[in-house]
Amino acid sequence: MADIQVKQESSYSIKLSQVLEAGADQRIDLYFSLPQDLGVNPKSLNEEEYHHSAVFGRRSYYSQGLHLPLVQGRFTSFKKQSLEDYRIYLNLFAYQFAVAIETDSKELARVSDAEQFYPSLQELLTLLAAMLKKFRRSSPADPKWQSYFENADNYLSWFCEQAVLKSLSHSPRSSEFAECKDLALAFCREEAAYREANRYNSAQTVNDPNRISNKMLLLRRLLQQGVVLKQEQRSLGKGLKKLTTGVATAMVMMVVYSMVFQAQGMLSGLTMALVVVLAIIYGFREIFKDDIRDAIWRRIQRGRPRWSRILRDTVSQTVIAKQWVWLEFVGNKDIPDAVKEILQRRHRQNKVESETLHYAVHAKVNKSGFLAGYHRIQETINFNLTPFIRHLERSKIKVYREQDGNVSSESAERRYQINVVVAVRQAKAAPRYARYKVTVNRSGIVEFIESTIPDTIASIHQSDEASAV
């Protein structure tokens, strides 16, 4: 089964990641079951606006693990390769290293227990130090390659330092782990001294937060060259939408003209009464024209993909994959039976009226055209839940308690549960499922956990052998 993961990304977002093999034909469907109390429905949330403002994706070449892919061992000698090859493979390692740092530091930031936080921080420090040491051993002897290595080394050193400092800024206070904190600070000082010794950044740049952050952002973009796939996205059905607008206008005008003819028959001559009646008729035309057009368009658009996307290698411009994307509110009859059965497993108190937002992406990956030595791409999709919870009111609920004749009160917050069902289907195989519970309040995501599904339904975590039995 393909590598599929769904996890909390930040206080307001969740992230889906998948790894696609060369030649893969895979579709992922997400069903967001939103309680009606959230107020999210087709009238309050425009699917197209949500897609462009709150759904962000990233597609890149993928190599498993934090080893040195193609930088040290993929080729026998870099001297036999071109400068462009060296740059691409160097960027590939640096980019994946940076993404791994982001992932680990975000997971560390969600740990609030000091006894778990500081050992995890120490493991992170050990890994970062070892990876940077190995990376710097691959410093090229050829001067024409040196500038590319220095750019990557400069960025990774700064980014590692920032990740550790950010983790320390949110660390739980504990005097028992002062030694671990000192080690983290020493690591940051060593990296700052290393960059200064190599004269990677001028004193003016180091002392100016704006200049240093913008320089590192530029280096990050340079590292993405040849690694992150170029995306060409376009909206589907533009011609069909224009035709729908024309049909809706024609239908409205047929009704309008029939009413005009009737009015002229009843009111002979050009009178003030006729003018008023005609004004009212044309006023109603403007009111109902858009509603009729939207109703027809929703009917035609139902079940059709909204967008298509082509992924290209940024160097060779070769097409690597094609994707089709769906995003729409669906009714109960359009929800697969397996998804309905999974949602029926909710506790009785959670079985409330809900709206279902359906997102799907169908990817077809080419078998050829990949960067030499790679046969997989990784896609990550972030879903920002802010539009779902921004209308919630801060809770004013009070819970009263009696103890020893005294009455006390505590403030309680109103929480809502969003159920997310994920369905994965490869080619013509039967789909597999997973369910996640996202508990939210006005401040963001309170809890994100994976829930069980019925034993009769195949899980995305089952092996191929287990599902075949």
Buried (B, 14 or more C-beta within 10 A) or exposed (E): BBBBEBBBBBEBBBBBBBBBBBEBBBBBBBBBBBBEEBBBEEEEBEBEEBBEEBBBBBBBBBBEEBBBBBBBEBBEEBEEBEEEBBBBBBBBBBBBBBBBBEBBBBEBBEBEEBEEBBEBBBEBBEBBBEBBEBBEEBEBEEEEBEEBBBBBBBBBBBBBBBBBEBBBEEBEEBEEBEEBBEBBEEBBEBBBEBBEEEEBBEEEBBEEEEBBEEBBEEBBEBBBEBBBBBEEEEEBBEEEBEBBBEBBBEBBEEBBEEBBEEBBEEBEEEEEEBEEBBEEBEEBBEEBBEEBBEEBBEEBBEEEBBBBBBBBBBBEEBBBBBBBBBBBBBEEEEBBEBBEBBBEBBEEEBEEEBBBBBBBBBBBBBEEBBBEEBBBBBBBBBBBBEBBBEEBEEEEEEEEEEEEEEEEEEEEEEEBBBBBBBBBBBEEBEBBBBBBBBEBBBEBBBEBEBBEBEEEBBBBEEEEEEEEE
